[in-house]
């Protein structure tokens, strides 16, 4: 299934990563990136997506949201040992600094961002 079930949101800049673009994008990345490994059929993934978009938007450029569709990018998912979705990797300076697995509460994601970016990111 290649069609996304998530509606596009013009207010949130989302980077869609593939096996071909992942390394280059993160090597050039500024700030903290949340890399969301998801699939369109995964209800927890679809439920978590707006939270991630809101947090990235509230960061005013301090946090970038990137998405990896595990159905379309299975090699990239395997490379990072993604066994359950949603899995969100928190990347800083091109390296994975933390992660969450599952549709975790917003406060848990905010706490991780606060540590990586500093206070004021979470709303």
N, C-alpha and C positions, 0 to 999 in steps of 0.2 A: 504494500500500500504506500504510494508515494504522495498522496494528497494529505495535507495537514488538516486536522480537525479543529485546530486552534484558530480563532479569527485573528487576522493581522491587527496590530495595534500601532497606529502611527506615532503615538507619544512615547513608545519605548523602542530604543535602538537595540535590535537583536541581531547577533551575528550567527549565521548558520554555518557550522563547521563540518568539513568532510575530512577523510583521511588525507587528502591532498593538501588541504589548507590549514589543518590544525597546527602543525609545528611552526609554520611561518607566522601565522596569526598570533600565537602565544609568545613567540620570540620577540615580536614587535610590540607586544601589549604593554600598555601603561596601566598602572593601578592594579586593582584586584578584578579578576574575572570569575564569575560563577559559570561553570560549564555544566549545563543540565543535560544529562543522558536520559532520554525519554522515548516514548513511542505513542503514536496517535490513538491506539486502542487502549492505552493504560489510563484508567480513570484517575488514580492518584497523581499521575504525571500532569494530566489536564487540570486537576484541581490545584496543584502546586504552581503551575505556570503564571497565573496572575500575581501571586505573591512575589515571585522572583522578579517579574516585570516591574511591580511597584517599588520594590527595594532598590533595584538598579536605577529606576527613574528618580527616586528620592535622594540618591547619592550625588546627584548633579555632576555626573561624569566620573565619579570616583570608582564606580563599579560597572563593569560591562557584563551583560548577560549573553552567553553563547549557548547554542543548542546543538545537540548531536542526536539525530534520530538513529536509535540502535538497530532498527530494521534496515535502514539504508547504509549504515556504517558499522557492520558487525566486527570488522577487523579493528577499528578504532576502539570500540567498546571492549573487545577482548584484550587489547593492549593495556588498558587501564583496569582490567579485572572486574568489569562491571557485570555483576551477576543478578542484581535486583535493580528495578527502576521504580520510581525515579532515583537517580543518584546524582548529587550535585557536588562537583569538585570545585574547591576554592583555590584559584591559582594566583600566586603573587610572584612577580619577577620571573615569570616563565616556569615556575615550579609549583607542583601541587602542595599546598600548605595545610589543607584540611578537607573534609568531606562530610556529607550527610547522606544517609540512605533512607528512602521512604518519604512519605508525605509528612514531614516533621512540622511542628508548630512554627509559626512565623517568628516567635521570640527566639527560638533556637538558631535560626538563620541570622537574625539580627545580632545575636550575641557573637556569632562567629565573624560576621562582618565588622563589628565594633572592634574586635581584637586585631583583625587584619588591616583595617583602614583607619581606625580611630573613632572616637565618639562623634556623634552627629550624623552618621550614615543612616542609622535606623530611625524610623519615624515613630 
